[in-house]
Amino acid sequence: MASNDSLKRAIDRFAGATALIVGDVMLDQFVIGRVSRISPEAPVPVVVYERDEQRVGGAANVANNIKALGGRVELVGLTGADAAGQRLRDLLNSLGLGTAGLVRDPSRRTTTKLRVVTDRNQQVARIDYETDVEAAGPIEQALAIQAEQLGPRADVVVVSDYLKGAVTRTLMARVIAAANARSIPVLVDPKIPHLDYYAGASLITPNHHEAEIATHLRIRDDEDAARASAVFRERARCERVLITRGEHGMCLLDGGSTRHFPAVSREVADVTGAGDTVIATVALGLAAGARIDQACELANHAAGIVVGRFGPAAVTRAELSEAIIGSGD
């Protein structure tokens, strides 16, 4: 394991790093209330409304995590020309995140996840508003142009794919080609139907369910994870693989060696957005000059913090530093 001093030095360098985030931005809405009875109309709880919350989600949450960790961000994504898209832009602006790279498509809805939850953070229902047809024609071209124009400012590229239409085969090819020309890494938070889009990526970060689907292998222990990571790398034709395994930690395949990172023990409140935090922290670590194992250790600690919070959340640089100090050498 990397020393805590080296990890803290990497965190100190976050402020000098810039990440380009490309992918599916979304708006996360929460209707929060209390439950005291079951409806007489159907066997469902009656939620008495108390308040609303709105947060950035998907690729926008990755960008928010980069910003909170002290890095600089360029964001490329796709919204509709609708009220939800404007609310998402307003939220991004309020967080200090630019929206110039967001492309409006009047033919689609802005991806929105509306969750009904109790005041004890128990989810009752989720309603998804989306148009998940892949971008094509002038819209796809506009996304590629934004990525290529903003890319030269970046030290690392993150592709956040939620199968909501922004990530296409052509866009991925152009993003990877542009990054290769500048010798900067491309990290992908994947969806398995797009696995062959990611050929040439520096690192892909499937969760254990995605890794099982892609490899047709069960992952029950560290040996299974190591075996699956090798098969996944061969199928995806990428350089490295990081399998996130929830309470079992993470498994990194780098070159011919595999490393396992035990989960940081914390109370789990909600795993929503934890993958966004992991890839954001790994990306910023690499952009700041950390080794891949150091970046993954940092991400492991960041994930341990964020799963203790409700909904998509971000970890600050100060919180991550405190977690590293608290873990001891």
N, C-alpha and C positions, 0 to 999 in steps of 0.2 A: 504494500500500500504506500501511496505517496505520503510524505510527512505533512503535518498540519501547516508548518511554515511555508512549504512550497504551494500548498493549496491557497493559503492566505495571500501569498504573493500573486498568484494567478487572479484571485478576486480583485486585488488592487489594480490590475491591468485591464479590468473590464471596461473602465471608462474610456479607454482609447480605442475600443473596438466597435465596428459597424457591421450589422447583419442585414442582409436583404431577405425578406420573408415573402414568399410567393405561394398563394394557395387560396383555400376556401375560407373567406371571412364570414362571420355570422354574428347575429344579435341574439344574446341569451336574455330572455325575459322571465321573471319570476312573479307569480301571484301567490302571496303568502297570507295564510290565515290560520285560524284555530279550528280544531275538530273536536266536537263533543257528542256527536250522535251520527247514526247511520240514516240515510235517506229512506223514507217510507215508500219511495217510488221505485227504488232499485237498491241492491246490496252494495252501495257505495257511500263513502263518508261525505258528509256535508261540511264544506269548508267555509267558514265565516270570514269574509275578506278583512284583512288588516292593512296591507300595504303592497306596493309593487317595487321591484328592483330590476334594473337593466345593467347588463355587463357585456363586454366584448367577448366573442367566442371564436373558436377555430383558429385560423391563421392570425386573426386579430389578437387573440389571447397569447399566442406565441410572441407577437410583437410587444404586447404589454409586459410580458415577462422579461424580454430583453431590456426594455426601457427601465423596469423596476430594478433590474440588476446593475444598472448604470451604463449600459451600452447604448449605442445609437442605432436607429432603425430606419429602414426603407421598406414600405409595405406595398405589395402588388396583389390586387384581388378583384373580385367581381361582385357587384350589387345590382339590384334592380333600381329603376328610377321611381322609387316609391317612398312612402313615409318611413318605413323601417330602415331603408338605406340611408335616409337623412339622419335618423336617430343614431345609427351606427357611426356615421361620420361625426356627428356632434360628440358622441362619447369618445371617439378616438382623439378628436381635437382637445377635449377636456383633459385627456391623459397625456397630452403633449406629443401625440403621434400624428404624423402627417397623413393626409388622405389624397395627395396628388396622384399616387399610383393606383388608386381605385378606379376601375372602369365601370361605367353605368351601361346596363343592358335593359332597355325598356321592355323587352319581351319576357323578362323573368322576374320572379319575386326575389327579394333579398332573403337569404336563408335565415330563418328565425326559429328558435326553439323556445316555446312557451311552456314553462313548467308550473304546475300547481303543487305547492308544497305547504306543509304545516309549519307552525311556529317552532316545532321541534326538528325541523329540517328533514322531514320524511316526505318523499315525493309521492304524490297521489296520482298524477297524470302528466303526460307530456304531449303537446300538440306541435307538430313540425309544419312550418310554412316553407316551401322550397320549390325550386325548379332545377332539377338535377341533370338536365340535358347538357352535354359537354359543349363548351363554347366553340364556335366555328366562324369562319369567314372573317369579317371586319372586327368582330369582338375578340376572337382568338388572336388576330394580328395585333390589336391594340394592347392586349395583355403582354404579348411577346415584346413589343416595342417598349412598354413601360419597364419590363424586367431588364432589357438590354440597356436602357438609358440610365437606370438607377444602379445597375450592377457594378459599374466601375467605382462606386463609392464604398463598396462592401468588402469586408475581409472574409466573409463566409456567407453562404446561401442556404436557407432553409426552405424546403418545399413541404407545406402542410396540406395533405390531401385528405379530404373528407368525402370524396365522390359527389360533390355538389356542383361540378361543372367547370371550375376554373382550371383544373389541371388536365391538360390534354397531352397526347403523345408528341405533337409538334412543339408545344410550349416546353415540355421537359427536355426535348432534344436541343432546343435553342438555349435554354438556361444552362444545361450541362456543358454545351460547347463553349458558351461565353465564359463560364467559370474555369473550364480547363485552359482556355487561352490566357487566363490571368493566374493560373495555378492556385486557385482558392477552392476550399472544400465545398461540396454540396451534400447536405444532410436531408433525408427524406423521412417524414412521418407517414407511413404508407397506408394504402388500402389494397387488399390483395387482388381485386379485379384489374388493377393498374400495374401489377408487378413488373410486367415487361416494359413499362414506360421508363423505369428507373435505371436502366442499364448505364453503367458508368458513374453512378453516384458514389461518393466517398464513404457514406455511412447511411444505413437504413435502420430504423428503430421500430420494428414490429412489437406489439405486445404478445404475450404467450399464446393467446387464442389465434391471432393472425399468423404467427409462426407455425402453429399446428396445422392450420388450414393450408398454408402454402407448401408445407413439406410432407403432409400426410403422416406426421409423427406425433406421438403423445409426448408431452413434456411433464414429467412427474418429479424429476430431480435434476441436479446439476449435470450429470452425464447426459441425460436426455436433451437438456438445453444446449449443451456443447455440440451434440450430434445434429440437432435441428438447425443450429446457427450455420454449420458448415453446408448443409443441404440448402438452406435459404440463400446463402451467399452464391452458391452455384446457380440456383434458379434465377435470382435477381441480377446476377452479373454485376455485383457491386464490390467495393473494396473491403468494407468492414460491416459487421452486423452487431447491433445492440438489442437483445431481447429483454423487454421489461416484463417482470414476472410478479408484479404486485407485492404481496407480503413475503415472497421468496427472493426479492431483490432484482438484480440485473445480471445478464450474461453478455460479455463482450467477446466477439471473435475479431482478433486483430492479427493479420498475417497467419502464421501457423499455430498461434497460441490462443487459448481461451482463458478469460478471467471472470470470476464470479464476485459480485458485490452484494453482500448480505443487506437486506433492507434495514434502514434505520428505524428502530423501534419507536413508534408513536401511535397515539390513538387515531384511528381512521374515522373521519366524519363523512368524507365524500371524495371519491376518486375522479370526479368530473374535472377534466382539464389537466390531470397529472401528467399525461403524455406530452402536453404542450410545454409544461414546465421542464420536463426532462430534456427535450430536444433543444429548447431555448438555452438551457444552462450548458449543455454539451457544446452547442454552437458557439456561444460566447466564450467558453473556455478555450476552444480551438482558435478562435479569432484573436484571443489575448495571448496566444503562444504557448498554452499548456499542452502537455502530452495528452493523448487520447485517454489513457487510464486516469490521469488527473481530472480531466474534464468529466469523465463518467463518475468519479467519486464525488465531485461537486454536485452533479445532477442527482446522485443518489440522496445526498443530504437535502437538496432542494425539494425533491419529491416527498421526503419524509415530513417536511414542513407543510407543503401545500395540501396533502391529503387530510390534514387536521382541520381544514377549512371547508366551508360550504360553497359549492358552485365553482365556476372557473375563477381562479385567483392567481395572484402573482407573488413571488418571493422577492424581497428587497436584498440589495447587496449587504446591508447591515445585518439582516436576519440570517443570511447564509454564513457570513463571517462568524456570527455568534454561535451558530450551530457547529461550525468547524472547531471553534475554540472549546465548546462544551463537550465535544466528542473525545478530547484528550489525544495525546500522541500514542 
